[in-house]
Amino acid sequence: MTITLNADNPPIKIDGHDSAIIGMDARSGALVYGYWALVDSFVSQGMDHEEAIEWIDYNIVGAYVGEMTPIIVGEMEEEDIKDLLDEHGD
């Protein structure tokens, strides 16, 4: 897959949390972060677990700063994905 970045509209980074980047959106070029990886990153910088979750939910997940707003994905275990698909399947 090749993603062409627009120099006039670069992806928005969450400063200091590159370790939580899991990819790039193929359509927009926005950066994609893992939710739990973000939590771990904030905890490694001194926040406690609950404080990190609250801060991320309010300041990152709840924010929209244009079409290049980072995408936050809640990582799931394979078994949880299977259960979700079974629950909502055809």
Biopython code that builds the backbone (N, CA, C, O; Angstrom):
import numpy as np
from Bio.PDB.StructureBuilder import StructureBuilder

atoms = [
    (1, "MET", "N", (0.851, -1.173, 0.000)),
    (1, "MET", "CA", (0.000, 0.000, 0.000)),
    (1, "MET", "C", (0.894, 1.232, 0.000)),
    (1, "MET", "O", (1.850, 1.321, 0.771)),
    (2, "THR", "N", (0.579, 2.162, -0.856)),
    (2, "THR", "CA", (1.307, 3.417, -0.915)),
    (2, "THR", "C", (0.379, 4.539, -0.481)),
    (2, "THR", "O", (-0.739, 4.662, -0.981)),
    (3, "ILE", "N", (0.851, 5.355, 0.451)),
    (3, "ILE", "CA", (0.071, 6.499, 0.914)),
    (3, "ILE", "C", (0.832, 7.750, 0.520)),
    (3, "ILE", "O", (2.003, 7.914, 0.864)),
    (4, "THR", "N", (0.161, 8.626, -0.200)),
    (4, "THR", "CA", (0.768, 9.890, -0.605)),
    (4, "THR", "C", (0.348, 10.964, 0.375)),
    (4, "THR", "O", (-0.842, 11.215, 0.565)),
    (5, "LEU", "N", (1.332, 11.600, 0.999)),
    (5, "LEU", "CA", (1.043, 12.658, 1.960)),
    (5, "LEU", "C", (0.928, 13.999, 1.261)),
    (5, "LEU", "O", (1.640, 14.281, 0.298)),
    (6, "ASN", "N", (0.035, 14.806, 1.756)),
    (6, "ASN", "CA", (-0.163, 16.152, 1.245)),
    (6, "ASN", "C", (0.650, 17.106, 2.110)),
    (6, "ASN", "O", (0.352, 17.281, 3.291)),
    (7, "ALA", "N", (1.673, 17.724, 1.530)),
    (7, "ALA", "CA", (2.547, 18.623, 2.288)),
    (7, "ALA", "C", (1.785, 19.816, 2.852)),
    (7, "ALA", "O", (2.198, 20.394, 3.857)),
    (8, "ASP", "N", (0.681, 20.190, 2.218)),
    (8, "ASP", "CA", (-0.120, 21.315, 2.695)),
    (8, "ASP", "C", (-1.037, 20.932, 3.863)),
    (8, "ASP", "O", (-1.581, 21.803, 4.542)),
    (9, "ASN", "N", (-1.203, 19.642, 4.089)),
    (9, "ASN", "CA", (-2.100, 19.163, 5.138)),
    (9, "ASN", "C", (-1.481, 17.915, 5.787)),
    (9, "ASN", "O", (-1.995, 16.809, 5.626)),
    (10, "PRO", "N", (-0.376, 18.100, 6.520)),
    (10, "PRO", "CA", (0.331, 16.941, 7.082)),
    (10, "PRO", "C", (-0.453, 16.296, 8.227)),
    (10, "PRO", "O", (-1.330, 16.929, 8.815)),
    (11, "PRO", "N", (-0.137, 15.037, 8.541)),
    (11, "PRO", "CA", (-0.811, 14.372, 9.661)),
    (11, "PRO", "C", (-0.501, 15.079, 10.975)),
    (11, "PRO", "O", (0.581, 15.641, 11.147)),
    (12, "ILE", "N", (-1.443, 15.048, 11.884)),
    (12, "ILE", "CA", (-1.271, 15.659, 13.205)),
    (12, "ILE", "C", (-0.771, 14.585, 14.160)),
    (12, "ILE", "O", (-1.367, 13.516, 14.281)),
    (13, "LYS", "N", (0.338, 14.888, 14.838)),
    (13, "LYS", "CA", (0.911, 13.950, 15.798)),
    (13, "LYS", "C", (0.468, 14.301, 17.210)),
    (13, "LYS", "O", (0.195, 15.459, 17.526)),
    (14, "ILE", "N", (0.404, 13.280, 18.048)),
    (14, "ILE", "CA", (0.224, 13.474, 19.478)),
    (14, "ILE", "C", (1.635, 13.495, 20.049)),
    (14, "ILE", "O", (2.255, 12.448, 20.236)),
    (15, "ASP", "N", (2.137, 14.696, 20.324)),
    (15, "ASP", "CA", (3.539, 14.868, 20.708)),
    (15, "ASP", "C", (3.946, 13.978, 21.870)),
    (15, "ASP", "O", (3.243, 13.876, 22.876)),
    (16, "GLY", "N", (5.088, 13.341, 21.711)),
    (16, "GLY", "CA", (5.658, 12.526, 22.760)),
    (16, "GLY", "C", (5.104, 11.118, 22.847)),
    (16, "GLY", "O", (5.422, 10.381, 23.781)),
    (17, "HIS", "N", (4.266, 10.732, 21.872)),
    (17, "HIS", "CA", (3.629, 9.423, 21.964)),
    (17, "HIS", "C", (3.740, 8.638, 20.654)),
    (17, "HIS", "O", (2.827, 7.904, 20.275)),
    (18, "ASP", "N", (4.872, 8.809, 19.976)),
    (18, "ASP", "CA", (5.095, 8.093, 18.716)),
    (18, "ASP", "C", (5.032, 6.577, 18.896)),
    (18, "ASP", "O", (4.679, 5.850, 17.968)),
    (19, "SER", "N", (5.375, 6.110, 20.091)),
    (19, "SER", "CA", (5.376, 4.662, 20.332)),
    (19, "SER", "C", (3.973, 4.061, 20.222)),
    (19, "SER", "O", (3.832, 2.845, 20.087)),
    (20, "ALA", "N", (2.947, 4.891, 20.279)),
    (20, "ALA", "CA", (1.562, 4.407, 20.205)),
    (20, "ALA", "C", (1.006, 4.436, 18.786)),
    (20, "ALA", "O", (-0.134, 4.028, 18.565)),
    (21, "ILE", "N", (1.794, 4.913, 17.819)),
    (21, "ILE", "CA", (1.341, 4.932, 16.422)),
    (21, "ILE", "C", (1.338, 3.503, 15.897)),
    (21, "ILE", "O", (2.339, 2.792, 15.995)),
    (22, "ILE", "N", (0.199, 3.088, 15.338)),
    (22, "ILE", "CA", (0.111, 1.740, 14.783)),
    (22, "ILE", "C", (-0.067, 1.748, 13.269)),
    (22, "ILE", "O", (-0.092, 0.690, 12.641)),
    (23, "GLY", "N", (-0.191, 2.934, 12.682)),
    (23, "GLY", "CA", (-0.326, 3.001, 11.237)),
    (23, "GLY", "C", (-0.818, 4.351, 10.768)),
    (23, "GLY", "O", (-0.807, 5.345, 11.494)),
    (24, "MET", "N", (-1.256, 4.339, 9.504)),
    (24, "MET", "CA", (-1.771, 5.536, 8.854)),
    (24, "MET", "C", (-3.042, 5.171, 8.118)),
    (24, "MET", "O", (-3.136, 4.099, 7.521)),
    (25, "ASP", "N", (-4.018, 6.059, 8.161)),
    (25, "ASP", "CA", (-5.260, 5.833, 7.436)),
    (25, "ASP", "C", (-4.977, 5.883, 5.932)),
    (25, "ASP", "O", (-4.389, 6.847, 5.443)),
    (26, "ALA", "N", (-5.385, 4.868, 5.214)),
    (26, "ALA", "CA", (-5.093, 4.770, 3.790)),
    (26, "ALA", "C", (-5.807, 5.831, 2.961)),
    (26, "ALA", "O", (-5.334, 6.192, 1.883)),
    (27, "ARG", "N", (-6.923, 6.327, 3.441)),
    (27, "ARG", "CA", (-7.664, 7.343, 2.684)),
    (27, "ARG", "C", (-7.151, 8.744, 2.944)),
    (27, "ARG", "O", (-6.836, 9.485, 2.013)),
    (28, "SER", "N", (-7.069, 9.103, 4.214)),
    (28, "SER", "CA", (-6.758, 10.498, 4.545)),
    (28, "SER", "C", (-5.284, 10.748, 4.822)),
    (28, "SER", "O", (-4.811, 11.875, 4.672)),
    (29, "GLY", "N", (-4.557, 9.724, 5.220)),
    (29, "GLY", "CA", (-3.163, 9.912, 5.628)),
    (29, "GLY", "C", (-3.030, 10.278, 7.101)),
    (29, "GLY", "O", (-1.923, 10.526, 7.578)),
    (30, "ALA", "N", (-4.161, 10.315, 7.836)),
    (30, "ALA", "CA", (-4.121, 10.626, 9.266)),
    (30, "ALA", "C", (-3.404, 9.505, 10.008)),
    (30, "ALA", "O", (-3.497, 8.338, 9.629)),
    (31, "LEU", "N", (-2.693, 9.868, 11.061)),
    (31, "LEU", "CA", (-2.020, 8.865, 11.881)),
    (31, "LEU", "C", (-3.041, 8.088, 12.690)),
    (31, "LEU", "O", (-4.061, 8.634, 13.112)),
    (32, "VAL", "N", (-2.760, 6.807, 12.905)),
    (32, "VAL", "CA", (-3.631, 5.933, 13.680)),
    (32, "VAL", "C", (-2.857, 5.493, 14.921)),
    (32, "VAL", "O", (-1.740, 4.985, 14.830)),
    (33, "TYR", "N", (-3.477, 5.701, 16.074)),
    (33, "TYR", "CA", (-2.874, 5.341, 17.356)),
    (33, "TYR", "C", (-3.684, 4.240, 18.009)),
    (33, "TYR", "O", (-4.908, 4.201, 17.886)),
    (34, "GLY", "N", (-2.999, 3.346, 18.703)),
    (34, "GLY", "CA", (-3.667, 2.347, 19.518)),
    (34, "GLY", "C", (-4.047, 2.965, 20.858)),
    (34, "GLY", "O", (-3.212, 3.581, 21.520)),
    (35, "TYR", "N", (-5.300, 2.802, 21.256)),
    (35, "TYR", "CA", (-5.794, 3.394, 22.494)),
    (35, "TYR", "C", (-4.978, 2.928, 23.702)),
    (35, "TYR", "O", (-4.494, 3.745, 24.485)),
    (36, "TRP", "N", (-4.830, 1.614, 23.844)),
    (36, "TRP", "CA", (-4.130, 1.090, 25.017)),
    (36, "TRP", "C", (-2.640, 1.384, 24.952)),
    (36, "TRP", "O", (-1.985, 1.516, 25.986)),
    (37, "ALA", "N", (-2.099, 1.488, 23.741)),
    (37, "ALA", "CA", (-0.705, 1.896, 23.600)),
    (37, "ALA", "C", (-0.537, 3.348, 24.050)),
    (37, "ALA", "O", (0.481, 3.702, 24.644)),
    (38, "LEU", "N", (-1.537, 4.186, 23.767)),
    (38, "LEU", "CA", (-1.510, 5.566, 24.263)),
    (38, "LEU", "C", (-1.558, 5.604, 25.784)),
    (38, "LEU", "O", (-0.814, 6.346, 26.425)),
    (39, "VAL", "N", (-2.450, 4.789, 26.355)),
    (39, "VAL", "CA", (-2.533, 4.726, 27.818)),
    (39, "VAL", "C", (-1.173, 4.351, 28.386)),
    (39, "VAL", "O", (-0.684, 5.002, 29.309)),
    (40, "ASP", "N", (-0.560, 3.310, 27.842)),
    (40, "ASP", "CA", (0.762, 2.874, 28.319)),
    (40, "ASP", "C", (1.792, 3.980, 28.173)),
    (40, "ASP", "O", (2.637, 4.161, 29.049)),
    (41, "SER", "N", (1.729, 4.721, 27.074)),
    (41, "SER", "CA", (2.681, 5.801, 26.841)),
    (41, "SER", "C", (2.520, 6.916, 27.877)),
    (41, "SER", "O", (3.507, 7.422, 28.411)),
    (42, "PHE", "N", (1.275, 7.294, 28.156)),
    (42, "PHE", "CA", (1.037, 8.333, 29.168)),
    (42, "PHE", "C", (1.453, 7.850, 30.560)),
    (42, "PHE", "O", (2.007, 8.621, 31.344)),
    (43, "VAL", "N", (1.189, 6.587, 30.865)),
    (43, "VAL", "CA", (1.592, 6.027, 32.157)),
    (43, "VAL", "C", (3.115, 6.031, 32.277)),
    (43, "VAL", "O", (3.653, 6.332, 33.342)),
    (44, "SER", "N", (3.806, 5.701, 31.196)),
    (44, "SER", "CA", (5.274, 5.685, 31.232)),
    (44, "SER", "C", (5.856, 7.084, 31.446)),
    (44, "SER", "O", (7.012, 7.232, 31.843)),
    (45, "GLN", "N", (5.041, 8.107, 31.177)),
    (45, "GLN", "CA", (5.485, 9.490, 31.376)),
    (45, "GLN", "C", (5.010, 10.061, 32.713)),
    (45, "GLN", "O", (5.162, 11.256, 32.969)),
    (46, "GLY", "N", (4.432, 9.200, 33.571)),
    (46, "GLY", "CA", (4.140, 9.632, 34.924)),
    (46, "GLY", "C", (2.692, 9.704, 35.352)),
    (46, "GLY", "O", (2.422, 9.899, 36.537)),
    (47, "MET", "N", (1.747, 9.554, 34.437)),
    (47, "MET", "CA", (0.341, 9.560, 34.846)),
    (47, "MET", "C", (-0.008, 8.201, 35.426)),
    (47, "MET", "O", (0.596, 7.193, 35.058)),
    (48, "ASP", "N", (-0.989, 8.166, 36.342)),
    (48, "ASP", "CA", (-1.483, 6.852, 36.747)),
    (48, "ASP", "C", (-2.488, 6.385, 35.683)),
    (48, "ASP", "O", (-2.924, 7.169, 34.840)),
    (49, "HIS", "N", (-2.841, 5.111, 35.739)),
    (49, "HIS", "CA", (-3.654, 4.474, 34.698)),
    (49, "HIS", "C", (-5.000, 5.185, 34.494)),
    (49, "HIS", "O", (-5.364, 5.508, 33.364)),
    (50, "GLU", "N", (-5.730, 5.427, 35.576)),
    (50, "GLU", "CA", (-7.042, 6.070, 35.477)),
    (50, "GLU", "C", (-6.935, 7.503, 34.957)),
    (50, "GLU", "O", (-7.755, 7.937, 34.149)),
    (51, "GLU", "N", (-5.930, 8.227, 35.420)),
    (51, "GLU", "CA", (-5.712, 9.596, 34.965)),
    (51, "GLU", "C", (-5.413, 9.619, 33.465)),
    (51, "GLU", "O", (-5.902, 10.488, 32.744)),
    (52, "ALA", "N", (-4.611, 8.664, 33.003)),
    (52, "ALA", "CA", (-4.277, 8.588, 31.576)),
    (52, "ALA", "C", (-5.530, 8.332, 30.747)),
    (52, "ALA", "O", (-5.744, 8.979, 29.722)),
    (53, "ILE", "N", (-6.355, 7.390, 31.189)),
    (53, "ILE", "CA", (-7.598, 7.082, 30.462)),
    (53, "ILE", "C", (-8.499, 8.310, 30.399)),
    (53, "ILE", "O", (-9.022, 8.647, 29.337)),
    (54, "GLU", "N", (-8.678, 8.965, 31.520)),
    (54, "GLU", "CA", (-9.541, 10.153, 31.569)),
    (54, "GLU", "C", (-9.011, 11.256, 30.650)),
    (54, "GLU", "O", (-9.780, 11.883, 29.922)),
    (55, "TRP", "N", (-7.702, 11.488, 30.686)),
    (55, "TRP", "CA", (-7.092, 12.551, 29.877)),
    (55, "TRP", "C", (-7.230, 12.230, 28.395)),
    (55, "TRP", "O", (-7.589, 13.097, 27.599)),
    (56, "ILE", "N", (-6.946, 10.988, 28.026)),
    (56, "ILE", "CA", (-7.037, 10.572, 26.619)),
    (56, "ILE", "C", (-8.478, 10.675, 26.123)),
    (56, "ILE", "O", (-8.730, 11.203, 25.040)),
    (57, "ASP", "N", (-9.421, 10.170, 26.917)),
    (57, "ASP", "CA", (-10.823, 10.203, 26.496)),
    (57, "ASP", "C", (-11.318, 11.626, 26.267)),
    (57, "ASP", "O", (-12.027, 11.892, 25.297)),
    (58, "TYR", "N", (-10.946, 12.533, 27.153)),
    (58, "TYR", "CA", (-11.437, 13.901, 27.048)),
    (58, "TYR", "C", (-10.667, 14.720, 26.011)),
    (58, "TYR", "O", (-11.275, 15.401, 25.185)),
    (59, "ASN", "N", (-9.354, 14.659, 26.050)),
    (59, "ASN", "CA", (-8.517, 15.552, 25.243)),
    (59, "ASN", "C", (-8.121, 15.018, 23.876)),
    (59, "ASN", "O", (-7.741, 15.796, 23.000)),
    (60, "ILE", "N", (-8.200, 13.716, 23.676)),
    (60, "ILE", "CA", (-7.781, 13.152, 22.387)),
    (60, "ILE", "C", (-8.962, 12.519, 21.662)),
    (60, "ILE", "O", (-9.304, 12.919, 20.549)),
    (61, "VAL", "N", (-9.585, 11.529, 22.301)),
    (61, "VAL", "CA", (-10.722, 10.862, 21.654)),
    (61, "VAL", "C", (-11.855, 11.852, 21.405)),
    (61, "VAL", "O", (-12.531, 11.784, 20.379)),
    (62, "GLY", "N", (-12.059, 12.764, 22.337)),
    (62, "GLY", "CA", (-13.142, 13.734, 22.221)),
    (62, "GLY", "C", (-12.821, 14.968, 21.399)),
    (62, "GLY", "O", (-13.642, 15.881, 21.310)),
    (63, "ALA", "N", (-11.644, 15.009, 20.800)),
    (63, "ALA", "CA", (-11.226, 16.202, 20.057)),
    (63, "ALA", "C", (-11.361, 15.991, 18.550)),
    (63, "ALA", "O", (-11.164, 14.887, 18.043)),
    (64, "TYR", "N", (-11.695, 17.058, 17.854)),
    (64, "TYR", "CA", (-11.653, 17.068, 16.398)),
    (64, "TYR", "C", (-10.937, 18.344, 15.989)),
    (64, "TYR", "O", (-11.385, 19.449, 16.296)),
    (65, "VAL", "N", (-9.815, 18.176, 15.288)),
    (65, "VAL", "CA", (-9.026, 19.342, 14.888)),
    (65, "VAL", "C", (-8.816, 19.380, 13.376)),
    (65, "VAL", "O", (-7.786, 19.844, 12.888)),
    (66, "GLY", "N", (-9.806, 18.886, 12.654)),
    (66, "GLY", "CA", (-9.745, 18.897, 11.202)),
    (66, "GLY", "C", (-9.614, 17.496, 10.636)),
    (66, "GLY", "O", (-9.574, 16.511, 11.374)),
    (67, "GLU", "N", (-9.549, 17.424, 9.308)),
    (67, "GLU", "CA", (-9.556, 16.114, 8.641)),
    (67, "GLU", "C", (-8.343, 15.254, 8.967)),
    (67, "GLU", "O", (-8.376, 14.043, 8.750)),
    (68, "MET", "N", (-7.282, 15.848, 9.479)),
    (68, "MET", "CA", (-6.088, 15.076, 9.830)),
    (68, "MET", "C", (-6.021, 14.758, 11.326)),
    (68, "MET", "O", (-4.965, 14.392, 11.841)),
    (69, "THR", "N", (-7.156, 14.900, 12.021)),
    (69, "THR", "CA", (-7.227, 14.514, 13.425)),
    (69, "THR", "C", (-6.782, 13.062, 13.545)),
    (69, "THR", "O", (-7.250, 12.217, 12.782)),
    (70, "PRO", "N", (-5.896, 12.755, 14.477)),
    (70, "PRO", "CA", (-5.477, 11.364, 14.643)),
    (70, "PRO", "C", (-6.673, 10.443, 14.911)),
    (70, "PRO", "O", (-7.643, 10.826, 15.565)),
    (71, "ILE", "N", (-6.574, 9.249, 14.399)),
    (71, "ILE", "CA", (-7.595, 8.221, 14.599)),
    (71, "ILE", "C", (-7.131, 7.347, 15.761)),
    (71, "ILE", "O", (-5.980, 6.912, 15.797)),
    (72, "ILE", "N", (-8.027, 7.095, 16.703)),
    (72, "ILE", "CA", (-7.701, 6.270, 17.862)),
    (72, "ILE", "C", (-8.474, 4.959, 17.736)),
    (72, "ILE", "O", (-9.699, 4.955, 17.612)),
    (73, "VAL", "N", (-7.744, 3.857, 17.770)),
    (73, "VAL", "CA", (-8.340, 2.536, 17.606)),
    (73, "VAL", "C", (-8.199, 1.760, 18.902)),
    (73, "VAL", "O", (-7.113, 1.674, 19.477)),
    (74, "GLY", "N", (-9.304, 1.198, 19.352)),
    (74, "GLY", "CA", (-9.268, 0.334, 20.527)),
    (74, "GLY", "C", (-8.847, -1.067, 20.120)),
    (74, "GLY", "O", (-9.617, -1.797, 19.496)),
    (75, "GLU", "N", (-7.635, -1.440, 20.470)),
    (75, "GLU", "CA", (-7.144, -2.760, 20.114)),
    (75, "GLU", "C", (-7.983, -3.826, 20.810)),
    (75, "GLU", "O", (-8.418, -3.648, 21.948)),
    (76, "MET", "N", (-8.202, -4.933, 20.112)),
    (76, "MET", "CA", (-9.010, -6.025, 20.660)),
    (76, "MET", "C", (-8.256, -7.341, 20.506)),
    (76, "MET", "O", (-7.514, -7.542, 19.544)),
    (77, "GLU", "N", (-8.460, -8.223, 21.461)),
    (77, "GLU", "CA", (-7.924, -9.574, 21.361)),
    (77, "GLU", "C", (-8.731, -10.340, 20.316)),
    (77, "GLU", "O", (-9.899, -10.028, 20.082)),
    (78, "GLU", "N", (-8.115, -11.337, 19.689)),
    (78, "GLU", "CA", (-8.777, -12.107, 18.644)),
    (78, "GLU", "C", (-10.095, -12.717, 19.122)),
    (78, "GLU", "O", (-11.078, -12.717, 18.382)),
    (79, "GLU", "N", (-10.123, -13.231, 20.334)),
    (79, "GLU", "CA", (-11.338, -13.838, 20.877)),
    (79, "GLU", "C", (-12.448, -12.793, 21.027)),
    (79, "GLU", "O", (-13.614, -13.090, 20.769)),
    (80, "ASP", "N", (-12.093, -11.571, 21.442)),
    (80, "ASP", "CA", (-13.089, -10.505, 21.582)),
    (80, "ASP", "C", (-13.655, -10.105, 20.219)),
    (80, "ASP", "O", (-14.843, -9.804, 20.103)),
    (81, "ILE", "N", (-12.818, -10.101, 19.204)),
    (81, "ILE", "CA", (-13.274, -9.783, 17.846)),
    (81, "ILE", "C", (-14.256, -10.852, 17.377)),
    (81, "ILE", "O", (-15.311, -10.539, 16.825)),
    (82, "LYS", "N", (-13.896, -12.120, 17.602)),
    (82, "LYS", "CA", (-14.778, -13.226, 17.213)),
    (82, "LYS", "C", (-16.131, -13.109, 17.916)),
    (82, "LYS", "O", (-17.175, -13.268, 17.283)),
    (83, "ASP", "N", (-16.115, -12.831, 19.221)),
    (83, "ASP", "CA", (-17.366, -12.685, 19.966)),
    (83, "ASP", "C", (-18.208, -11.533, 19.421)),
    (83, "ASP", "O", (-19.426, -11.658, 19.294)),
    (84, "LEU", "N", (-17.562, -10.419, 19.099)),
    (84, "LEU", "CA", (-18.272, -9.267, 18.560)),
    (84, "LEU", "C", (-18.913, -9.595, 17.215)),
    (84, "LEU", "O", (-20.067, -9.246, 16.967)),
    (85, "LEU", "N", (-18.160, -10.265, 16.356)),
    (85, "LEU", "CA", (-18.695, -10.634, 15.041)),
    (85, "LEU", "C", (-19.830, -11.651, 15.183)),
    (85, "LEU", "O", (-20.827, -11.573, 14.465)),
    (86, "ASP", "N", (-19.679, -12.601, 16.106)),
    (86, "ASP", "CA", (-20.746, -13.577, 16.315)),
    (86, "ASP", "C", (-22.013, -12.892, 16.816)),
    (86, "ASP", "O", (-23.120, -13.243, 16.410)),
    (87, "GLU", "N", (-21.843, -11.921, 17.692)),
    (87, "GLU", "CA", (-22.972, -11.205, 18.285)),
    (87, "GLU", "C", (-23.711, -10.359, 17.255)),
    (87, "GLU", "O", (-24.933, -10.229, 17.311)),
    (88, "HIS", "N", (-22.961, -9.782, 16.311)),
    (88, "HIS", "CA", (-23.561, -8.858, 15.339)),
    (88, "HIS", "C", (-23.504, -9.385, 13.910)),
    (88, "HIS", "O", (-23.700, -8.633, 12.955)),
    (89, "GLY", "N", (-23.239, -10.655, 13.771)),
    (89, "GLY", "CA", (-23.117, -11.251, 12.433)),
    (89, "GLY", "C", (-24.446, -11.395, 11.730)),
    (89, "GLY", "O", (-25.508, -11.081, 12.266)),
    (90, "ASP", "N", (-24.345, -11.880, 10.513)),
    (90, "ASP", "CA", (-25.546, -12.089, 9.678)),
    (90, "ASP", "C", (-26.377, -13.216, 10.180)),
    (90, "ASP", "O", (-27.417, -13.525, 9.598)),
]
sb = StructureBuilder()
sb.init_structure("model")
sb.init_model(0)
sb.init_chain("A")
sb.init_seg("    ")
for serial, (resi, resn, name, xyz) in enumerate(atoms, 1):
    if name == "N":
        sb.init_residue(resn, " ", resi, " ")
    sb.init_atom(name, np.array(xyz, "f"), 0.0, 1.0, " ", f" {name:<3s}", serial, name[0])
structure = sb.get_structure()
